[in-house]
Amino acid sequence: MTTWKAFTEGAPRIAAVFGRRHRAAGNLCLLATLRSDGYPRISPIEPRVFEDELWIVGMPDTTKFRDLGRDPRFCLHTATVDPEVKDGDAKLWGVVRDVPDTALHQRWATALFEETGFDLRGREFDHFYAADLTGASAVEVGGGHMDVTIWKPGAPERVVRKH
């Protein structure tokens, strides 16, 4: 499994597209999980990078977090609203691990408050998921072609150009 820091070092092109689209969408992404019946579920989420990790944290006792508790696999997709994908598009997939470190939770909540004004300081979190990445891809369109960048841990990014 690969942490956020290792991902950004190993897949800088995809990380740049993800970061650009994540910021442009107000930090909103779409999280795909697996429901108890095996069908996929897509839910909005605002993942955050903190202390060199990508965190998938949110309102307690939601279906998406019950899904992750049952099956830690996920796919995270930048919120795309432009059908021409002029600003790019990125997908990350992997597994989450629950990190029950209350001191970390409070540092994260303090940073969230300082960055956004949203106050979760002092709150206890049922689950606090770090994302370990097992793959990623990005799409960039321009100049009459589309570049699809693909990454797997331990391998360099590779670009497939489609005309």
VEXLUM-741270 format. One record per residue (C-alpha): residue in three letters; x, y, z; residue number from 1. Coordinates in Angstrom, 3 decimals, m for minus. Each point is the difference from the previous one (the first is absolute). Example, Ala and Ser with C-alpha at 12.3 -4.5 7.8 and 13.67 -1.06 7.14 Angstrom:
2
> type / u / v / w / seq
> ALA / 12.300 / m4.500 / 7.800 / 1
> SER / 1.370 / 3.440 / m0.660 / 2
This chain:
163
> type / u / v / w / seq
> MET / 0.000 / 0.000 / 0.000 / 1
> THR / 1.145 / 3.523 / m0.706 / 2
> THR / m0.420 / 3.108 / 2.152 / 3
> TRP / m0.854 / 3.407 / m1.443 / 4
> LYS / 3.591 / 1.198 / 0.295 / 5
> ALA / 1.351 / m3.026 / m1.869 / 6
> PHE / m2.747 / 0.378 / m2.618 / 7
> THR / 0.824 / 3.655 / m0.714 / 8
> GLU / 3.673 / m0.911 / m0.385 / 9
> GLY / m0.714 / m3.005 / m2.243 / 10
> ALA / m2.832 / 1.504 / m2.059 / 11
> PRO / 0.562 / 3.773 / m0.139 / 12
> ARG / m2.043 / 0.552 / m3.174 / 13
> ILE / m3.101 / m1.756 / 1.374 / 14
> ALA / 0.473 / 1.646 / 3.409 / 15
> ALA / 0.086 / 3.426 / m1.692 / 16
> VAL / m3.240 / m0.681 / m1.910 / 17
> PHE / m1.670 / m1.334 / 3.144 / 18
> GLY / 1.117 / 3.008 / 2.044 / 19
> ARG / m1.129 / 2.501 / m2.639 / 20
> ARG / m3.436 / m1.602 / m0.434 / 21
> HIS / m0.446 / m0.587 / 3.752 / 22
> ARG / 0.608 / 3.700 / 0.742 / 23
> ALA / m2.121 / 1.184 / m2.949 / 24
> ALA / m2.978 / m2.045 / 1.237 / 25
> GLY / 0.218 / 1.454 / 3.516 / 26
> ASN / 1.689 / m3.196 / 1.250 / 27
> LEU / m2.998 / m2.074 / m1.072 / 28
> CYS / 0.557 / m3.463 / m1.471 / 29
> LEU / m2.143 / m3.039 / m0.638 / 30
> LEU / 0.757 / m3.064 / 2.105 / 31
> ALA / m0.907 / m3.442 / m1.317 / 32
> THR / m0.461 / m2.754 / 2.579 / 33
> LEU / m1.608 / m3.431 / m0.045 / 34
> ARG / m3.412 / m0.443 / 1.589 / 35
> SER / m0.821 / m3.057 / 2.108 / 36
> ASP / m1.790 / m1.545 / m3.014 / 37
> GLY / 3.151 / 0.430 / m2.124 / 38
> TYR / m1.308 / 2.823 / m2.172 / 39
> PRO / 2.003 / 3.226 / m0.215 / 40
> ARG / m0.948 / 3.146 / 1.903 / 41
> ILE / 1.153 / 3.503 / m0.961 / 42
> SER / 0.007 / 2.687 / 2.677 / 43
> PRO / 1.347 / 3.540 / 0.235 / 44
> ILE / 3.004 / 0.461 / 2.273 / 45
> GLU / 2.545 / 2.707 / 0.741 / 46
> PRO / 3.281 / m1.902 / 0.412 / 47
> ARG / 2.863 / 1.926 / 1.551 / 48
> VAL / 3.754 / m0.332 / m0.129 / 49
> PHE / 1.524 / 0.420 / 3.442 / 50
> GLU / 3.405 / m1.066 / 1.362 / 51
> ASP / 0.925 / m1.675 / m3.307 / 52
> GLU / m3.099 / m2.227 / m0.028 / 53
> LEU / m3.274 / 0.165 / m1.917 / 54
> TRP / m2.865 / m0.182 / 2.514 / 55
> ILE / m3.556 / m1.121 / m0.700 / 56
> VAL / m1.854 / 1.308 / 3.016 / 57
> GLY / m3.588 / 1.160 / 0.382 / 58
> MET / m3.284 / m0.139 / 1.790 / 59
> PRO / m0.159 / m3.051 / 2.288 / 60
> ASP / m2.303 / m2.958 / m0.628 / 61
> THR / m0.588 / 0.703 / m3.680 / 62
> THR / m0.497 / m2.768 / m2.522 / 63
> LYS / 3.282 / 0.772 / m1.776 / 64
> PHE / 1.945 / m0.514 / 3.242 / 65
> ARG / m1.929 / m3.179 / 0.809 / 66
> ASP / 0.958 / m1.181 / m3.498 / 67
> LEU / 3.685 / 0.748 / 0.653 / 68
> GLY / m0.157 / m1.743 / 3.377 / 69
> ARG / m1.280 / m3.144 / m1.731 / 70
> ASP / 2.222 / 0.226 / m3.100 / 71
> PRO / 2.861 / 2.522 / 0.002 / 72
> ARG / 0.285 / 0.287 / m3.785 / 73
> PHE / m0.876 / 3.332 / m1.581 / 74
> CYS / 0.321 / 2.151 / m3.086 / 75
> LEU / 0.215 / 3.775 / 0.286 / 76
> HIS / m0.876 / 2.132 / m3.021 / 77
> THR / 0.433 / 3.726 / m0.425 / 78
> ALA / m3.339 / 1.715 / m0.518 / 79
> THR / m0.223 / 0.616 / m3.751 / 80
> VAL / m2.545 / 2.443 / m1.359 / 81
> ASP / 1.618 / 0.867 / m3.338 / 82
> PRO / m0.901 / m2.528 / m2.723 / 83
> GLU / 3.111 / 1.080 / m1.949 / 84
> VAL / 2.204 / m0.712 / 3.062 / 85
> LYS / 2.137 / 3.067 / m0.816 / 86
> ASP / 1.385 / 0.118 / 3.562 / 87
> GLY / 0.680 / m3.718 / 0.238 / 88
> ASP / m1.466 / m2.747 / 2.093 / 89
> ALA / 1.505 / m2.470 / 2.456 / 90
> LYS / m0.874 / m3.252 / 1.724 / 91
> LEU / 1.750 / m1.599 / 2.955 / 92
> TRP / m0.711 / m3.453 / 1.339 / 93
> GLY / 1.175 / m1.996 / 2.934 / 94
> VAL / m0.979 / m1.061 / 3.498 / 95
> VAL / m0.588 / 1.938 / 3.184 / 96
> ARG / 1.420 / m0.753 / 3.416 / 97
> ASP / m1.620 / 1.253 / 3.175 / 98
> VAL / 2.404 / 2.077 / 2.099 / 99
> PRO / m1.266 / 0.230 / 3.619 / 100
> ASP / 2.548 / 2.662 / 1.064 / 101
> THR / m2.042 / 2.635 / 1.894 / 102
> ALA / 2.926 / 2.447 / 0.141 / 103
> LEU / 0.260 / m0.181 / m3.800 / 104
> HIS / m3.769 / 0.489 / m0.296 / 105
> GLN / 0.221 / 3.195 / 2.039 / 106
> ARG / 2.972 / 1.337 / m2.008 / 107
> TRP / m1.996 / m0.702 / m3.169 / 108
> ALA / m3.100 / 1.732 / 1.423 / 109
> THR / 2.075 / 3.020 / 1.032 / 110
> ALA / 1.527 / 0.259 / m3.481 / 111
> LEU / m3.463 / m0.350 / m1.561 / 112
> PHE / m1.313 / 2.828 / 2.196 / 113
> GLU / 2.972 / 2.240 / m0.815 / 114
> GLU / m0.381 / m0.621 / m3.757 / 115
> THR / m3.796 / 0.072 / m0.327 / 116
> GLY / m1.591 / 1.234 / 3.217 / 117
> PHE / m1.924 / m3.284 / 0.311 / 118
> ASP / 0.366 / m1.032 / 3.631 / 119
> LEU / 0.324 / m3.679 / 0.884 / 120
> ARG / 2.516 / 0.624 / 2.782 / 121
> GLY / m0.728 / m2.107 / 3.069 / 122
> ARG / m2.178 / m2.442 / m1.943 / 123
> GLU / 0.618 / m3.729 / 0.230 / 124
> PHE / 0.088 / m1.829 / m3.320 / 125
> ASP / m1.460 / m3.484 / m0.404 / 126
> HIS / 2.283 / m0.644 / m2.955 / 127
> PHE / 2.933 / 1.945 / m1.326 / 128
> TYR / 1.096 / m1.479 / m3.303 / 129
> ALA / 3.401 / 0.443 / m1.642 / 130
> ALA / 0.093 / m0.900 / m3.685 / 131
> ASP / 2.661 / m2.429 / m1.200 / 132
> LEU / 0.121 / 0.203 / m3.777 / 133
> THR / 0.288 / m3.006 / m2.289 / 134
> GLY / m0.365 / 1.889 / m3.284 / 135
> ALA / m0.972 / 3.244 / m1.670 / 136
> SER / m0.731 / 1.525 / m3.369 / 137
> ALA / m0.545 / 3.428 / m1.474 / 138
> VAL / m1.417 / 1.316 / m3.245 / 139
> GLU / 1.162 / 3.187 / m1.699 / 140
> VAL / m1.534 / 1.237 / m3.245 / 141
> GLY / 1.558 / 2.531 / m2.364 / 142
> GLY / 1.648 / 0.529 / m3.345 / 143
> GLY / m2.305 / m2.435 / m1.757 / 144
> HIS / 0.857 / m2.950 / 2.229 / 145
> MET / m0.632 / m1.492 / 3.412 / 146
> ASP / 2.783 / m1.144 / 2.314 / 147
> VAL / m0.853 / m2.699 / 2.521 / 148
> THR / 2.660 / m0.285 / 2.700 / 149
> ILE / 0.032 / m3.270 / 1.929 / 150
> TRP / 1.902 / m0.869 / 3.170 / 151
> LYS / 0.489 / m3.079 / 2.160 / 152
> PRO / 2.239 / m0.148 / 3.092 / 153
> GLY / 3.588 / m0.905 / m0.805 / 154
> ALA / m0.280 / 1.066 / m3.629 / 155
> PRO / 0.386 / 3.391 / m1.673 / 156
> GLU / m2.975 / 1.829 / m1.439 / 157
> ARG / m0.702 / m0.912 / m3.587 / 158
> VAL / m1.927 / 2.099 / m2.484 / 159
> VAL / m2.296 / m1.392 / m2.667 / 160
> ARG / m0.829 / 2.575 / m2.668 / 161
> LYS / m3.304 / m0.351 / m1.840 / 162
> HIS / m0.796 / 2.011 / m3.129 / 163
